[in-house]
């Protein structure tokens, strides 16, 4: 086919084949680029998601750590309060026992006089 002669069916068929091949090649390149872009976008999204999960995990761990520290302080204070209550209660019981002992000792050593007979 030269520039002045009319196109034959074969020329048109060859042209169609070349255009079809060029279109397939372009289509394949576009499909590859689109697939690469989707894969890259998915990878970036996954990386951002993992990073967000890690940041959330860190925040939760820090919050739990702070909570446990406060709970530990409250527990120590509660233990100290209970210990103080136990000590005070024990001291009061000891004093009461001593007073009862003293009363019993006085009653044994100096019993009260018997009541007067009633007629």
FILOFI-282569 format. One record per atom (N, C-alpha, C): residue number from 0; residue in three letters; atom name; x, y, z. Coordinates in steps of 0.2 Angstrom, whole numbers, plus 5000, padded with zeros to 4 digits. Example, Ala and Ser with C-alpha at 12.3 -4.5 7.8 and 13.67 -1.06 7.14 Angstrom:
<nodes>
<fiba = 0&panu = ALA&seba = N&x = 5066&y = 4972&z = 5039> $
<fiba = 0&panu = ALA&seba = CA&x = 5062&y = 4978&z = 5039> $
<fiba = 0&panu = ALA&seba = C&x = 5066&y = 4984&z = 5039> $
<fiba = 1&panu = SER&seba = N&x = 5064&y = 4989&z = 5035> $
<fiba = 1&panu = SER&seba = CA&x = 5068&y = 4995&z = 5036> $
<fiba = 1&panu = SER&seba = C&x = 5064&y = 5000&z = 5039> $
</nodes>
This chain:
<nodes>
<fiba = 0&panu = UNK&seba = N&x = 5004&y = 4994&z = 5000> $
<fiba = 0&panu = UNK&seba = CA&x = 5000&y = 5000&z = 5000> $
<fiba = 0&panu = UNK&seba = C&x = 5004&y = 5006&z = 5000> $
<fiba = 1&panu = UNK&seba = N&x = 5004&y = 5010&z = 4995> $
<fiba = 1&panu = UNK&seba = CA&x = 5008&y = 5016&z = 4995> $
<fiba = 1&panu = UNK&seba = C&x = 5003&y = 5022&z = 4995> $
<fiba = 2&panu = UNK&seba = N&x = 5005&y = 5028&z = 4995> $
<fiba = 2&panu = UNK&seba = CA&x = 5001&y = 5034&z = 4997> $
<fiba = 2&panu = UNK&seba = C&x = 4995&y = 5035&z = 4992> $
<fiba = 3&panu = UNK&seba = N&x = 4996&y = 5033&z = 4985> $
<fiba = 3&panu = UNK&seba = CA&x = 4992&y = 5035&z = 4980> $
<fiba = 3&panu = UNK&seba = C&x = 4987&y = 5030&z = 4978> $
<fiba = 4&panu = UNK&seba = N&x = 4988&y = 5023&z = 4980> $
<fiba = 4&panu = UNK&seba = CA&x = 4984&y = 5018&z = 4977> $
<fiba = 4&panu = UNK&seba = C&x = 4978&y = 5017&z = 4982> $
<fiba = 5&panu = UNK&seba = N&x = 4973&y = 5015&z = 4980> $
<fiba = 5&panu = UNK&seba = CA&x = 4967&y = 5013&z = 4984> $
<fiba = 5&panu = UNK&seba = C&x = 4969&y = 5007&z = 4989> $
<fiba = 6&panu = UNK&seba = N&x = 4966&y = 5007&z = 4995> $
<fiba = 6&panu = UNK&seba = CA&x = 4967&y = 5002&z = 5000> $
<fiba = 6&panu = UNK&seba = C&x = 4963&y = 4996&z = 4997> $
<fiba = 7&panu = UNK&seba = N&x = 4967&y = 4990&z = 4998> $
<fiba = 7&panu = UNK&seba = CA&x = 4963&y = 4984&z = 4996> $
<fiba = 7&panu = UNK&seba = C&x = 4960&y = 4981&z = 5003> $
<fiba = 8&panu = UNK&seba = N&x = 4957&y = 4975&z = 5002> $
<fiba = 8&panu = UNK&seba = CA&x = 4954&y = 4972&z = 5008> $
<fiba = 8&panu = UNK&seba = C&x = 4959&y = 4969&z = 5012> $
<fiba = 9&panu = UNK&seba = N&x = 4965&y = 4967&z = 5009> $
<fiba = 9&panu = UNK&seba = CA&x = 4970&y = 4964&z = 5013> $
<fiba = 9&panu = UNK&seba = C&x = 4973&y = 4970&z = 5017> $
<fiba = 10&panu = UNK&seba = N&x = 4974&y = 4976&z = 5014> $
<fiba = 10&panu = UNK&seba = CA&x = 4977&y = 4982&z = 5017> $
<fiba = 10&panu = UNK&seba = C&x = 4973&y = 4984&z = 5023> $
<fiba = 11&panu = UNK&seba = N&x = 4966&y = 4984&z = 5022> $
<fiba = 11&panu = UNK&seba = CA&x = 4962&y = 4985&z = 5028> $
<fiba = 11&panu = UNK&seba = C&x = 4962&y = 4980&z = 5033> $
<fiba = 12&panu = UNK&seba = N&x = 4962&y = 4974&z = 5031> $
<fiba = 12&panu = UNK&seba = CA&x = 4963&y = 4968&z = 5036> $
<fiba = 12&panu = UNK&seba = C&x = 4969&y = 4969&z = 5040> $
<fiba = 13&panu = UNK&seba = N&x = 4975&y = 4970&z = 5037> $
<fiba = 13&panu = UNK&seba = CA&x = 4981&y = 4971&z = 5040> $
<fiba = 13&panu = UNK&seba = C&x = 4981&y = 4977&z = 5045> $
<fiba = 14&panu = UNK&seba = N&x = 4978&y = 4983&z = 5043> $
<fiba = 14&panu = UNK&seba = CA&x = 4977&y = 4989&z = 5047> $
<fiba = 14&panu = UNK&seba = C&x = 4973&y = 4987&z = 5053> $
<fiba = 15&panu = UNK&seba = N&x = 4967&y = 4983&z = 5052> $
<fiba = 15&panu = UNK&seba = CA&x = 4963&y = 4981&z = 5057> $
<fiba = 15&panu = UNK&seba = C&x = 4967&y = 4977&z = 5062> $
<fiba = 16&panu = UNK&seba = N&x = 4971&y = 4972&z = 5060> $
<fiba = 16&panu = UNK&seba = CA&x = 4975&y = 4968&z = 5064> $
<fiba = 16&panu = UNK&seba = C&x = 4980&y = 4972&z = 5068> $
<fiba = 17&panu = UNK&seba = N&x = 4983&y = 4977&z = 5065> $
<fiba = 17&panu = UNK&seba = CA&x = 4988&y = 4981&z = 5069> $
<fiba = 17&panu = UNK&seba = C&x = 4985&y = 4986&z = 5074> $
<fiba = 18&panu = UNK&seba = N&x = 4979&y = 4988&z = 5072> $
<fiba = 18&panu = UNK&seba = CA&x = 4975&y = 4993&z = 5077> $
<fiba = 18&panu = UNK&seba = C&x = 4972&y = 4988&z = 5083> $
<fiba = 19&panu = UNK&seba = N&x = 4970&y = 4982&z = 5081> $
<fiba = 19&panu = UNK&seba = CA&x = 4967&y = 4978&z = 5086> $
<fiba = 19&panu = UNK&seba = C&x = 4973&y = 4976&z = 5091> $
<fiba = 20&panu = UNK&seba = N&x = 4979&y = 4974&z = 5088> $
<fiba = 20&panu = UNK&seba = CA&x = 4985&y = 4972&z = 5092> $
<fiba = 20&panu = UNK&seba = C&x = 4987&y = 4978&z = 5096> $
<fiba = 21&panu = UNK&seba = N&x = 4987&y = 4984&z = 5093> $
<fiba = 21&panu = UNK&seba = CA&x = 4989&y = 4990&z = 5097> $
<fiba = 21&panu = UNK&seba = C&x = 4984&y = 4991&z = 5103> $
<fiba = 22&panu = UNK&seba = N&x = 4978&y = 4990&z = 5101> $
<fiba = 22&panu = UNK&seba = CA&x = 4973&y = 4991&z = 5107> $
<fiba = 22&panu = UNK&seba = C&x = 4973&y = 4986&z = 5112> $
<fiba = 23&panu = UNK&seba = N&x = 4975&y = 4980&z = 5110> $
<fiba = 23&panu = UNK&seba = CA&x = 4976&y = 4975&z = 5115> $
<fiba = 23&panu = UNK&seba = C&x = 4982&y = 4976&z = 5120> $
<fiba = 24&panu = UNK&seba = N&x = 4987&y = 4978&z = 5116> $
<fiba = 24&panu = UNK&seba = CA&x = 4993&y = 4980&z = 5120> $
<fiba = 24&panu = UNK&seba = C&x = 4992&y = 4986&z = 5125> $
<fiba = 25&panu = UNK&seba = N&x = 4988&y = 4991&z = 5123> $
<fiba = 25&panu = UNK&seba = CA&x = 4986&y = 4997&z = 5127> $
<fiba = 25&panu = UNK&seba = C&x = 4982&y = 4994&z = 5132> $
<fiba = 26&panu = UNK&seba = N&x = 4977&y = 4990&z = 5131> $
<fiba = 26&panu = UNK&seba = CA&x = 4973&y = 4988&z = 5136> $
<fiba = 26&panu = UNK&seba = C&x = 4976&y = 4984&z = 5141> $
<fiba = 27&panu = UNK&seba = N&x = 4981&y = 4979&z = 5139> $
<fiba = 27&panu = UNK&seba = CA&x = 4985&y = 4975&z = 5144> $
<fiba = 27&panu = UNK&seba = C&x = 4989&y = 4980&z = 5148> $
<fiba = 28&panu = UNK&seba = N&x = 4992&y = 4985&z = 5145> $
<fiba = 28&panu = UNK&seba = CA&x = 4996&y = 4990&z = 5149> $
<fiba = 28&panu = UNK&seba = C&x = 4992&y = 4993&z = 5154> $
<fiba = 29&panu = UNK&seba = N&x = 4986&y = 4996&z = 5152> $
<fiba = 29&panu = UNK&seba = CA&x = 4981&y = 4999&z = 5157> $
<fiba = 29&panu = UNK&seba = C&x = 4979&y = 4994&z = 5162> $
<fiba = 30&panu = UNK&seba = N&x = 4977&y = 4988&z = 5160> $
<fiba = 30&panu = UNK&seba = CA&x = 4975&y = 4983&z = 5166> $
<fiba = 30&panu = UNK&seba = C&x = 4981&y = 4982&z = 5171> $
<fiba = 31&panu = UNK&seba = N&x = 4987&y = 4982&z = 5168> $
<fiba = 31&panu = UNK&seba = CA&x = 4993&y = 4981&z = 5173> $
<fiba = 31&panu = UNK&seba = C&x = 4994&y = 4987&z = 5177> $
<fiba = 32&panu = UNK&seba = N&x = 4993&y = 4993&z = 5174> $
<fiba = 32&panu = UNK&seba = CA&x = 4994&y = 4999&z = 5178> $
<fiba = 32&panu = UNK&seba = C&x = 4988&y = 5000&z = 5183> $
<fiba = 33&panu = UNK&seba = N&x = 4982&y = 4998&z = 5181> $
<fiba = 33&panu = UNK&seba = CA&x = 4977&y = 4998&z = 5186> $
<fiba = 33&panu = UNK&seba = C&x = 4977&y = 4993&z = 5192> $
<fiba = 34&panu = UNK&seba = N&x = 4980&y = 4987&z = 5190> $
<fiba = 34&panu = UNK&seba = CA&x = 4981&y = 4982&z = 5195> $
<fiba = 34&panu = UNK&seba = C&x = 4986&y = 4984&z = 5200> $
<fiba = 35&panu = UNK&seba = N&x = 4992&y = 4987&z = 5197> $
<fiba = 35&panu = UNK&seba = CA&x = 4997&y = 4990&z = 5201> $
<fiba = 35&panu = UNK&seba = C&x = 4995&y = 4995&z = 5206> $
<fiba = 36&panu = UNK&seba = N&x = 4991&y = 5000&z = 5203> $
<fiba = 36&panu = UNK&seba = CA&x = 4988&y = 5005&z = 5207> $
<fiba = 36&panu = UNK&seba = C&x = 4984&y = 5003&z = 5213> $
<fiba = 37&panu = UNK&seba = N&x = 4979&y = 4998&z = 5211> $
<fiba = 37&panu = UNK&seba = CA&x = 4975&y = 4995&z = 5216> $
<fiba = 37&panu = UNK&seba = C&x = 4979&y = 4992&z = 5221> $
<fiba = 38&panu = UNK&seba = N&x = 4984&y = 4988&z = 5219> $
<fiba = 38&panu = UNK&seba = CA&x = 4988&y = 4984&z = 5224> $
<fiba = 38&panu = UNK&seba = C&x = 4992&y = 4989&z = 5229> $
<fiba = 39&panu = UNK&seba = N&x = 4995&y = 4994&z = 5226> $
<fiba = 39&panu = UNK&seba = CA&x = 4998&y = 4999&z = 5230> $
<fiba = 39&panu = UNK&seba = C&x = 4994&y = 5003&z = 5234> $
<fiba = 40&panu = UNK&seba = N&x = 4988&y = 5004&z = 5232> $
<fiba = 40&panu = UNK&seba = CA&x = 4983&y = 5008&z = 5236> $
<fiba = 40&panu = UNK&seba = C&x = 4981&y = 5003&z = 5242> $
<fiba = 41&panu = UNK&seba = N&x = 4980&y = 4997&z = 5241> $
<fiba = 41&panu = UNK&seba = CA&x = 4978&y = 4992&z = 5246> $
<fiba = 41&panu = UNK&seba = C&x = 4983&y = 4991&z = 5251> $
<fiba = 42&panu = UNK&seba = N&x = 4990&y = 4991&z = 5248> $
<fiba = 42&panu = UNK&seba = CA&x = 4995&y = 4991&z = 5253> $
<fiba = 42&panu = UNK&seba = C&x = 4996&y = 4997&z = 5258> $
<fiba = 43&panu = UNK&seba = N&x = 4995&y = 5003&z = 5255> $
<fiba = 43&panu = UNK&seba = CA&x = 4995&y = 5009&z = 5259> $
<fiba = 43&panu = UNK&seba = C&x = 4989&y = 5009&z = 5264> $
<fiba = 44&panu = UNK&seba = N&x = 4983&y = 5007&z = 5262> $
<fiba = 44&panu = UNK&seba = CA&x = 4978&y = 5007&z = 5266> $
<fiba = 44&panu = UNK&seba = C&x = 4979&y = 5002&z = 5272> $
<fiba = 45&panu = UNK&seba = N&x = 4982&y = 4996&z = 5270> $
<fiba = 45&panu = UNK&seba = CA&x = 4984&y = 4991&z = 5275> $
<fiba = 45&panu = UNK&seba = C&x = 4989&y = 4994&z = 5280> $
<fiba = 46&panu = UNK&seba = N&x = 4994&y = 4997&z = 5278> $
<fiba = 46&panu = UNK&seba = CA&x = 4999&y = 5000&z = 5282> $
<fiba = 46&panu = UNK&seba = C&x = 4996&y = 5005&z = 5287> $
<fiba = 47&panu = UNK&seba = N&x = 4991&y = 5009&z = 5284> $
<fiba = 47&panu = UNK&seba = CA&x = 4988&y = 5014&z = 5288> $
<fiba = 47&panu = UNK&seba = C&x = 4984&y = 5011&z = 5293> $
<fiba = 48&panu = UNK&seba = N&x = 4980&y = 5006&z = 5292> $
<fiba = 48&panu = UNK&seba = CA&x = 4976&y = 5002&z = 5296> $
<fiba = 48&panu = UNK&seba = C&x = 4980&y = 4999&z = 5302> $
<fiba = 49&panu = UNK&seba = N&x = 4985&y = 4996&z = 5300> $
<fiba = 49&panu = UNK&seba = CA&x = 4990&y = 4993&z = 5305> $
<fiba = 49&panu = UNK&seba = C&x = 4993&y = 4998&z = 5310> $
<fiba = 50&panu = UNK&seba = N&x = 4995&y = 5004&z = 5307> $
<fiba = 50&panu = UNK&seba = CA&x = 4997&y = 5009&z = 5311> $
<fiba = 50&panu = UNK&seba = C&x = 4992&y = 5012&z = 5316> $
<fiba = 51&panu = UNK&seba = N&x = 4986&y = 5012&z = 5313> $
<fiba = 51&panu = UNK&seba = CA&x = 4980&y = 5015&z = 5318> $
<fiba = 51&panu = UNK&seba = C&x = 4979&y = 5010&z = 5323> $
<fiba = 52&panu = UNK&seba = N&x = 4979&y = 5003&z = 5322> $
<fiba = 52&panu = UNK&seba = CA&x = 4978&y = 4998&z = 5327> $
<fiba = 52&panu = UNK&seba = C&x = 4984&y = 4998&z = 5332> $
<fiba = 53&panu = UNK&seba = N&x = 4990&y = 4999&z = 5330> $
<fiba = 53&panu = UNK&seba = CA&x = 4995&y = 5000&z = 5335> $
<fiba = 53&panu = UNK&seba = C&x = 4994&y = 5006&z = 5339> $
<fiba = 54&panu = UNK&seba = N&x = 4992&y = 5012&z = 5336> $
<fiba = 54&panu = UNK&seba = CA&x = 4991&y = 5018&z = 5340> $
<fiba = 54&panu = UNK&seba = C&x = 4986&y = 5017&z = 5345> $
<fiba = 55&panu = UNK&seba = N&x = 4980&y = 5013&z = 5343> $
<fiba = 55&panu = UNK&seba = CA&x = 4975&y = 5012&z = 5348> $
<fiba = 55&panu = UNK&seba = C&x = 4977&y = 5007&z = 5353> $
<fiba = 56&panu = UNK&seba = N&x = 4981&y = 5002&z = 5351> $
<fiba = 56&panu = UNK&seba = CA&x = 4983&y = 4997&z = 5356> $
<fiba = 56&panu = UNK&seba = C&x = 4987&y = 5001&z = 5362> $
<fiba = 57&panu = UNK&seba = N&x = 4992&y = 5005&z = 5359> $
<fiba = 57&panu = UNK&seba = CA&x = 4996&y = 5009&z = 5364> $
<fiba = 57&panu = UNK&seba = C&x = 4992&y = 5013&z = 5368> $
<fiba = 58&panu = UNK&seba = N&x = 4987&y = 5017&z = 5366> $
<fiba = 58&panu = UNK&seba = CA&x = 4983&y = 5021&z = 5370> $
<fiba = 58&panu = UNK&seba = C&x = 4979&y = 5017&z = 5375> $
<fiba = 59&panu = UNK&seba = N&x = 4976&y = 5011&z = 5373> $
<fiba = 59&panu = UNK&seba = CA&x = 4973&y = 5007&z = 5378> $
<fiba = 59&panu = UNK&seba = C&x = 4977&y = 5004&z = 5383> $
<fiba = 60&panu = UNK&seba = N&x = 4983&y = 5002&z = 5381> $
<fiba = 60&panu = UNK&seba = CA&x = 4988&y = 5000&z = 5386> $
<fiba = 60&panu = UNK&seba = C&x = 4990&y = 5005&z = 5391> $
<fiba = 61&panu = UNK&seba = N&x = 4991&y = 5011&z = 5389> $
<fiba = 61&panu = UNK&seba = CA&x = 4993&y = 5017&z = 5393> $
<fiba = 61&panu = UNK&seba = C&x = 4987&y = 5018&z = 5398> $
<fiba = 62&panu = UNK&seba = N&x = 4981&y = 5018&z = 5395> $
<fiba = 62&panu = UNK&seba = CA&x = 4975&y = 5019&z = 5399> $
<fiba = 62&panu = UNK&seba = C&x = 4974&y = 5014&z = 5405> $
<fiba = 63&panu = UNK&seba = N&x = 4975&y = 5008&z = 5403> $
<fiba = 63&panu = UNK&seba = CA&x = 4975&y = 5002&z = 5408> $
<fiba = 63&panu = UNK&seba = C&x = 4980&y = 5003&z = 5413> $
<fiba = 64&panu = UNK&seba = N&x = 4986&y = 5005&z = 5411> $
<fiba = 64&panu = UNK&seba = CA&x = 4992&y = 5006&z = 5415> $
<fiba = 64&panu = UNK&seba = C&x = 4990&y = 5011&z = 5420> $
<fiba = 65&panu = UNK&seba = N&x = 4988&y = 5017&z = 5418> $
<fiba = 65&panu = UNK&seba = CA&x = 4986&y = 5022&z = 5423> $
<fiba = 65&panu = UNK&seba = C&x = 4980&y = 5020&z = 5427> $
<fiba = 66&panu = UNK&seba = N&x = 4975&y = 5016&z = 5425> $
<fiba = 66&panu = UNK&seba = CA&x = 4970&y = 5014&z = 5429> $
<fiba = 66&panu = UNK&seba = C&x = 4973&y = 5009&z = 5435> $
<fiba = 67&panu = UNK&seba = N&x = 4977&y = 5004&z = 5433> $
<fiba = 67&panu = UNK&seba = CA&x = 4980&y = 5000&z = 5437> $
<fiba = 67&panu = UNK&seba = C&x = 4984&y = 5003&z = 5443> $
<fiba = 68&panu = UNK&seba = N&x = 4988&y = 5008&z = 5441> $
<fiba = 68&panu = UNK&seba = CA&x = 4992&y = 5012&z = 5445> $
<fiba = 68&panu = UNK&seba = C&x = 4987&y = 5015&z = 5451> $
<fiba = 69&panu = UNK&seba = N&x = 4982&y = 5018&z = 5448> $
<fiba = 69&panu = UNK&seba = CA&x = 4977&y = 5022&z = 5453> $
<fiba = 69&panu = UNK&seba = C&x = 4974&y = 5016&z = 5457> $
<fiba = 70&panu = UNK&seba = N&x = 4972&y = 5011&z = 5454> $
<fiba = 70&panu = UNK&seba = CA&x = 4969&y = 5005&z = 5458> $
<fiba = 70&panu = UNK&seba = C&x = 4973&y = 5003&z = 5463> $
<fiba = 71&panu = UNK&seba = N&x = 4980&y = 5002&z = 5462> $
<fiba = 71&panu = UNK&seba = CA&x = 4985&y = 5000&z = 5467> $
<fiba = 71&panu = UNK&seba = C&x = 4985&y = 5004&z = 5472> $
<fiba = 72&panu = UNK&seba = N&x = 4986&y = 5011&z = 5471> $
<fiba = 72&panu = UNK&seba = CA&x = 4986&y = 5016&z = 5476> $
<fiba = 72&panu = UNK&seba = C&x = 4980&y = 5015&z = 5481> $
<fiba = 73&panu = UNK&seba = N&x = 4974&y = 5015&z = 5478> $
<fiba = 73&panu = UNK&seba = CA&x = 4968&y = 5014&z = 5482> $
<fiba = 73&panu = UNK&seba = C&x = 4968&y = 5008&z = 5486> $
<fiba = 74&panu = UNK&seba = N&x = 4970&y = 5002&z = 5483> $
<fiba = 74&panu = UNK&seba = CA&x = 4971&y = 4996&z = 5487> $
<fiba = 74&panu = UNK&seba = C&x = 4976&y = 4996&z = 5493> $
<fiba = 75&panu = UNK&seba = N&x = 4981&y = 5000&z = 5492> $
<fiba = 75&panu = UNK&seba = CA&x = 4986&y = 5001&z = 5497> $
<fiba = 75&panu = UNK&seba = C&x = 4983&y = 5005&z = 5503> $
<fiba = 76&panu = UNK&seba = N&x = 4979&y = 5010&z = 5501> $
<fiba = 76&panu = UNK&seba = CA&x = 4976&y = 5014&z = 5506> $
<fiba = 76&panu = UNK&seba = C&x = 4971&y = 5010&z = 5510> $
<fiba = 77&panu = UNK&seba = N&x = 4967&y = 5006&z = 5506> $
<fiba = 77&panu = UNK&seba = CA&x = 4962&y = 5002&z = 5509> $
<fiba = 77&panu = UNK&seba = C&x = 4965&y = 4997&z = 5514> $
<fiba = 78&panu = UNK&seba = N&x = 4971&y = 4994&z = 5512> $
<fiba = 78&panu = UNK&seba = CA&x = 4974&y = 4989&z = 5516> $
<fiba = 78&panu = UNK&seba = C&x = 4977&y = 4992&z = 5522> $
<fiba = 79&panu = UNK&seba = N&x = 4979&y = 4998&z = 5522> $
<fiba = 79&panu = UNK&seba = CA&x = 4982&y = 5002&z = 5528> $
<fiba = 79&panu = UNK&seba = C&x = 4976&y = 5004&z = 5532> $
<fiba = 80&panu = UNK&seba = N&x = 4970&y = 5006&z = 5529> $
<fiba = 80&panu = UNK&seba = CA&x = 4964&y = 5007&z = 5533> $
<fiba = 80&panu = UNK&seba = C&x = 4962&y = 5001&z = 5537> $
<fiba = 81&panu = UNK&seba = N&x = 4961&y = 4996&z = 5534> $
<fiba = 81&panu = UNK&seba = CA&x = 4959&y = 4990&z = 5537> $
<fiba = 81&panu = UNK&seba = C&x = 4964&y = 4987&z = 5542> $
<fiba = 82&panu = UNK&seba = N&x = 4970&y = 4988&z = 5541> $
<fiba = 82&panu = UNK&seba = CA&x = 4975&y = 4986&z = 5546> $
<fiba = 82&panu = UNK&seba = C&x = 4975&y = 4991&z = 5552> $
<fiba = 83&panu = UNK&seba = N&x = 4973&y = 4997&z = 5551> $
<fiba = 83&panu = UNK&seba = CA&x = 4972&y = 5002&z = 5557> $
<fiba = 83&panu = UNK&seba = C&x = 4966&y = 5000&z = 5561> $
<fiba = 84&panu = UNK&seba = N&x = 4961&y = 4998&z = 5557> $
<fiba = 84&panu = UNK&seba = CA&x = 4955&y = 4996&z = 5560> $
<fiba = 84&panu = UNK&seba = C&x = 4956&y = 4990&z = 5564> $
<fiba = 85&panu = UNK&seba = N&x = 4959&y = 4985&z = 5562> $
<fiba = 85&panu = UNK&seba = CA&x = 4961&y = 4979&z = 5565> $
<fiba = 85&panu = UNK&seba = C&x = 4965&y = 4981&z = 5572> $
<fiba = 86&panu = UNK&seba = N&x = 4970&y = 4985&z = 5571> $
<fiba = 86&panu = UNK&seba = CA&x = 4974&y = 4987&z = 5577> $
<fiba = 86&panu = UNK&seba = C&x = 4970&y = 4990&z = 5582> $
<fiba = 87&panu = UNK&seba = N&x = 4966&y = 4995&z = 5580> $
<fiba = 87&panu = UNK&seba = CA&x = 4961&y = 4999&z = 5585> $
<fiba = 87&panu = UNK&seba = C&x = 4957&y = 4994&z = 5588> $
<fiba = 88&panu = UNK&seba = N&x = 4953&y = 4990&z = 5584> $
<fiba = 88&panu = UNK&seba = CA&x = 4949&y = 4985&z = 5587> $
<fiba = 88&panu = UNK&seba = C&x = 4952&y = 4980&z = 5592> $
<fiba = 89&panu = UNK&seba = N&x = 4958&y = 4978&z = 5590> $
<fiba = 89&panu = UNK&seba = CA&x = 4962&y = 4973&z = 5594> $
<fiba = 89&panu = UNK&seba = C&x = 4963&y = 4977&z = 5601> $
<fiba = 90&panu = UNK&seba = N&x = 4965&y = 4983&z = 5600> $
<fiba = 90&panu = UNK&seba = CA&x = 4967&y = 4987&z = 5607> $
<fiba = 90&panu = UNK&seba = C&x = 4961&y = 4988&z = 5611> $
<fiba = 91&panu = UNK&seba = N&x = 4955&y = 4989&z = 5608> $
<fiba = 91&panu = UNK&seba = CA&x = 4949&y = 4990&z = 5612> $
<fiba = 91&panu = UNK&seba = C&x = 4947&y = 4984&z = 5615> $
<fiba = 92&panu = UNK&seba = N&x = 4947&y = 4978&z = 5612> $
<fiba = 92&panu = UNK&seba = CA&x = 4946&y = 4972&z = 5614> $
<fiba = 92&panu = UNK&seba = C&x = 4950&y = 4970&z = 5620> $
<fiba = 93&panu = UNK&seba = N&x = 4957&y = 4972&z = 5619> $
<fiba = 93&panu = UNK&seba = CA&x = 4962&y = 4970&z = 5625> $
<fiba = 93&panu = UNK&seba = C&x = 4960&y = 4975&z = 5631> $
<fiba = 94&panu = UNK&seba = N&x = 4958&y = 4981&z = 5630> $
<fiba = 94&panu = UNK&seba = CA&x = 4956&y = 4985&z = 5636> $
<fiba = 94&panu = UNK&seba = C&x = 4950&y = 4982&z = 5639> $
<fiba = 95&panu = UNK&seba = N&x = 4945&y = 4980&z = 5635> $
<fiba = 95&panu = UNK&seba = CA&x = 4939&y = 4978&z = 5638> $
<fiba = 95&panu = UNK&seba = C&x = 4940&y = 4971&z = 5642> $
<fiba = 96&panu = UNK&seba = N&x = 4945&y = 4967&z = 5639> $
<fiba = 96&panu = UNK&seba = CA&x = 4946&y = 4961&z = 5643> $
<fiba = 96&panu = UNK&seba = C&x = 4950&y = 4963&z = 5650> $
<fiba = 97&panu = UNK&seba = N&x = 4954&y = 4968&z = 5649> $
<fiba = 97&panu = UNK&seba = CA&x = 4957&y = 4970&z = 5656> $
<fiba = 97&panu = UNK&seba = C&x = 4952&y = 4972&z = 5661> $
<fiba = 98&panu = UNK&seba = N&x = 4948&y = 4976&z = 5658> $
<fiba = 98&panu = UNK&seba = CA&x = 4943&y = 4979&z = 5663> $
<fiba = 98&panu = UNK&seba = C&x = 4938&y = 4974&z = 5666> $
<fiba = 99&panu = UNK&seba = N&x = 4936&y = 4969&z = 5662> $
<fiba = 99&panu = UNK&seba = CA&x = 4932&y = 4963&z = 5664> $
<fiba = 99&panu = UNK&seba = C&x = 4937&y = 4959&z = 5669> $
<fiba = 100&panu = UNK&seba = N&x = 4943&y = 4958&z = 5668> $
<fiba = 100&panu = UNK&seba = CA&x = 4947&y = 4954&z = 5672> $
<fiba = 100&panu = UNK&seba = C&x = 4948&y = 4958&z = 5679> $
<fiba = 101&panu = UNK&seba = N&x = 4948&y = 4965&z = 5679> $
<fiba = 101&panu = UNK&seba = CA&x = 4949&y = 4969&z = 5685> $
<fiba = 101&panu = UNK&seba = C&x = 4942&y = 4968&z = 5689> $
<fiba = 102&panu = UNK&seba = N&x = 4937&y = 4968&z = 5685> $
<fiba = 102&panu = UNK&seba = CA&x = 4930&y = 4968&z = 5689> $
<fiba = 102&panu = UNK&seba = C&x = 4930&y = 4961&z = 5692> $
<fiba = 103&panu = UNK&seba = N&x = 4931&y = 4956&z = 5688> $
<fiba = 103&panu = UNK&seba = CA&x = 4931&y = 4949&z = 5691> $
<fiba = 103&panu = UNK&seba = C&x = 4936&y = 4948&z = 5697> $
<fiba = 104&panu = UNK&seba = N&x = 4942&y = 4951&z = 5697> $
<fiba = 104&panu = UNK&seba = CA&x = 4946&y = 4950&z = 5702> $
<fiba = 104&panu = UNK&seba = C&x = 4944&y = 4954&z = 5708> $
<fiba = 105&panu = UNK&seba = N&x = 4941&y = 4960&z = 5707> $
<fiba = 105&panu = UNK&seba = CA&x = 4938&y = 4963&z = 5713> $
<fiba = 105&panu = UNK&seba = C&x = 4932&y = 4959&z = 5716> $
<fiba = 106&panu = UNK&seba = N&x = 4928&y = 4956&z = 5712> $
<fiba = 106&panu = UNK&seba = CA&x = 4923&y = 4953&z = 5714> $
<fiba = 106&panu = UNK&seba = C&x = 4925&y = 4946&z = 5718> $
<fiba = 107&panu = UNK&seba = N&x = 4930&y = 4943&z = 5716> $
<fiba = 107&panu = UNK&seba = CA&x = 4933&y = 4937&z = 5719> $
<fiba = 107&panu = UNK&seba = C&x = 4936&y = 4939&z = 5726> $
<fiba = 108&panu = UNK&seba = N&x = 4940&y = 4944&z = 5726> $
<fiba = 108&panu = UNK&seba = CA&x = 4944&y = 4946&z = 5732> $
<fiba = 108&panu = UNK&seba = C&x = 4939&y = 4950&z = 5737> $
<fiba = 109&panu = UNK&seba = N&x = 4935&y = 4953&z = 5735> $
<fiba = 109&panu = UNK&seba = CA&x = 4930&y = 4957&z = 5739> $
<fiba = 109&panu = UNK&seba = C&x = 4923&y = 4956&z = 5736> $
<fiba = 110&panu = UNK&seba = N&x = 4920&y = 4950&z = 5738> $
<fiba = 110&panu = UNK&seba = CA&x = 4913&y = 4949&z = 5736> $
<fiba = 110&panu = UNK&seba = C&x = 4908&y = 4954&z = 5739> $
<fiba = 111&panu = UNK&seba = N&x = 4903&y = 4956&z = 5736> $
<fiba = 111&panu = UNK&seba = CA&x = 4898&y = 4960&z = 5739> $
<fiba = 111&panu = UNK&seba = C&x = 4895&y = 4957&z = 5744> $
<fiba = 112&panu = UNK&seba = N&x = 4893&y = 4961&z = 5749> $
<fiba = 112&panu = UNK&seba = CA&x = 4889&y = 4958&z = 5755> $
<fiba = 112&panu = UNK&seba = C&x = 4883&y = 4954&z = 5752> $
<fiba = 113&panu = UNK&seba = N&x = 4881&y = 4949&z = 5756> $
<fiba = 113&panu = UNK&seba = CA&x = 4874&y = 4946&z = 5754> $
<fiba = 113&panu = UNK&seba = C&x = 4868&y = 4950&z = 5755> $
<fiba = 114&panu = UNK&seba = N&x = 4863&y = 4950&z = 5751> $
<fiba = 114&panu = UNK&seba = CA&x = 4858&y = 4954&z = 5752> $
<fiba = 114&panu = UNK&seba = C&x = 4854&y = 4953&z = 5759> $
<fiba = 115&panu = UNK&seba = N&x = 4851&y = 4958&z = 5762> $
<fiba = 115&panu = UNK&seba = CA&x = 4848&y = 4957&z = 5768> $
<fiba = 115&panu = UNK&seba = C&x = 4842&y = 4952&z = 5768> $
<fiba = 116&panu = UNK&seba = N&x = 4841&y = 4948&z = 5773> $
<fiba = 116&panu = UNK&seba = CA&x = 4835&y = 4943&z = 5772> $
<fiba = 116&panu = UNK&seba = C&x = 4829&y = 4947&z = 5772> $
<fiba = 117&panu = UNK&seba = N&x = 4824&y = 4944&z = 5768> $
<fiba = 117&panu = UNK&seba = CA&x = 4818&y = 4947&z = 5768> $
<fiba = 117&panu = UNK&seba = C&x = 4813&y = 4943&z = 5772> $
<fiba = 118&panu = UNK&seba = N&x = 4809&y = 4947&z = 5776> $
<fiba = 118&panu = UNK&seba = CA&x = 4804&y = 4943&z = 5780> $
<fiba = 118&panu = UNK&seba = C&x = 4797&y = 4944&z = 5778> $
</nodes>
